[in-house]
Amino acid sequence: MRPSPQGDDDGATLVELLVAMSILTTVLVVMLSAVVGLGRMTVKTQNLTDATGDVRTVYLRLDRDVRYADAISVPGEVAGDWFVEMTSPERATSGTRCTQWRLHRAGSSLQVRTWVRGAAVPTTWTTVAGSLATDPARPPFTRAAAGSTPPQGAQVPLARQQLGVHLLAQRGTGEPAGRAVVDTAFTARNSSAGSPGNADTTTAVADLCGSTATIRSTS
């Protein structure tokens, strides 16, 4: 058996090793970048889905409450929290049911509570959605009185009261954050120009459900 020619079993040179390592490093960097980008996109998509879900929940609950209201108060701000109240008929007692909404600054959450007018005000709130914020340029709640000119600029006065809602929902922080906005007006179909508080223009005279100082508390 003849021996192998000189040099046939030589290993790779240092230059070849460096070239191979450079190529492998480049491939790994590209793969890791793709994985990181995919993960960030997944997080952003989930955050956007969650924020959109918050907006949908807020819309559906407000639409239900405002739809059957017969009066809406002038929204007001107390200690950084925004409040708005509305009333509707209480069928079980033939009285009046009060519904109060609060955008709670400390918890960045939209909360609601209800009670029968004349009864003790409940001290517990139900959180409808969290991770909410306000637009510095616009208040979260506005009320258009029946008989007033619509905010959209139409010439025909409003026949019923409207509650304008402008809220920002955000899930996550930084680049992968997901954001959604609810910006709409709900019509109180049972309201009219004769509704209690319809002529009110400031929160100082808004008194649909009791003492303003008591109702609009941070408890």
N, C-alpha and C positions, 0 to 999 in steps of 0.2 A: 504494500500500500504506500503510495507516494505521499509525502508530507504536503500540507497546504502551502501555497506560495506565500512568500514573505508579505505581511501587511493585510492578508485577507480577513483576519480576525481582530483588526484594530477597532477600538471603540469610537464613539462620536467625539468630535473635537469640541473644545470649549466654545468656539464660535457657534457651532451647531446647537449646543445645549442652550446657549443664551437666546438664540433665535427661536427655538422651540418653546422656551419658557415665556418669551415675550408674546408669542402667538397665543399660548394657553392663558396668560394673564389677560390679554385683550378679550378673548372669548368669555372668560369668567366675568370680567367687568360688564360686558354687554348683557350677559345673562342676568347678573344681579340687578343691573339697572332696569331690565325689563320686569323682573319680579317685584322690585320696589315700586315701579310705576303702576303695575297691575294691582298691587296691594293698596296703593294710595287711591287709585280709581275705584276700587271696591269700597273703600271706606267712604269716599265722597258720594258714591251712589247710594250707600246705605244712609248716610246723613241726610241726603236730599230726600230720600224716601220718608225718613222719619219726620223731617221738617214739613213735608207736604201732608203727611198724616196728621200732624198737629193742626195745620191750617184747615184741613177738612173737618176735623173734630170740632174746632171752634166755629166754623161756618154752620155746620148742621145744628149745633146746639143753640147758637144765637138765632138762627132762622126759625127754629121751633118756638123759642121764647118770645121773640119780637113779633112774630106773625100773629099771635093771639093776644098781644098786649092792647089795652085800651088807653094807655097813657105812658109816656116816657119822660123822665126828668131831664133837666139840663145836666150834662156830665160835669163833674168837678174833680179837682185834684186836692188831696189832703196828704201832707207829709210824703209826697212823692208817689202816692198810690192814686190811681184814677178810678173813679166810681161812676156808675150810672144805674138808676133804678127804673123799674117799670111795674105796672100793675095789670092784673087780669082778673076776670071773674073767678071766684072760688066756688065751684058747683056744690061741693059737699056741705058747706056751711052757708051758702048764699052770701058770703062776704067777699072780701077783696084779697087776692094773693099778691104779695110783694115779691119781686125777684130783683136781687141786687147782684151786679157784676163788679168785680174788682180786678184791675191789673196790678198785681202785687209786685212792687219794685224789688223787695228783698229776695223774693223767691223767683223772680222773672217768670211768674206764672199768672194765668188767667183763672180766676176763681168765681164761684157763684154760690149763693145761698138764697133760700126762700122762706117765707113765713106768712101767716095770715095777719093782715093789718089789725092792730089792736092787741095782738098777742106779744109775748116776750120775743125780742130779737135773738135769733140763734147766735151762738158764739163760734160755731164751727163752719168752715168753708170747704166746699168741694172743688178740687183742682181739676179744671177741664183740660188744660194743656200747659206744659212748661216750656222753658227755653224760649220765652217770648221777649221782645224788646219793642221800644217805641222809636218812631222816626223823630229826630230832633226838630224837624221842620213842620211836623203835623201832630196834632193830638190823636190819641188812640180812639177816642169816642167823640162824636159830634151829633147833635140833635137838630134836625130841621123840623120846625113847627108846621102844623097843618095851616094852610093859608099863606105860607111863605113861598118865596121863589126858590125852586129847586137849585141845589148847588151846581147842577150840570148846566144851568143857564137857560132852561126852557122857559117859555113865556107863560105857561099855564101854572097857576099856583098849585101847590100840593094839596090834595084833598085829605091826606092822612099824614101823621107824623112818620118821620124816618130816622133811623139810627145809622149813622155812618161809622164804620169800623175800619181802622187802618193799623194793622199789627204786623210785625216782622217775626218770623220764626226761624231760629238758627240752631242747628245741631252740629256739634263739633267746633273746633277752632282752627285758625290758620288756613292753609291752602285747601285741605280736604273738607272744609266746612260745607254743609248744605243749607241753603237759604230758600225760604218761600214767603210769600206775602199774601195776606188777606186784605183786600181793599174794595169794599163794597158798601152798599146801603140797603138796610132791611126796612121793610114797610110794616108798620103796626096796623093791620087791617081793621081792627076794631076802634081805632082812634079817629078823632075829628078835631075841628077847630074848637069844639066845646069840651074837649078832654081836659081834666084837671091839670093845671100847670102848663097848658099849651102856650099861654101868653108869657110865661116866665122867660127871661133872657139871661139871668144870672143864677148861679147855684145858691145864692143867699135866700132866694124865695122858693127854691125847689123843695117841696115838702109832700111828696106823694105818699110816703110810707111812715112818716113820723118825724121826730126831731132830726134835722140834718146833722147836728153835732153828735147825736147818738148813733144814727144809722151809718154815717160815713166815719167809722172808726177803724183803727188798725188792729182790732182784737181778732 
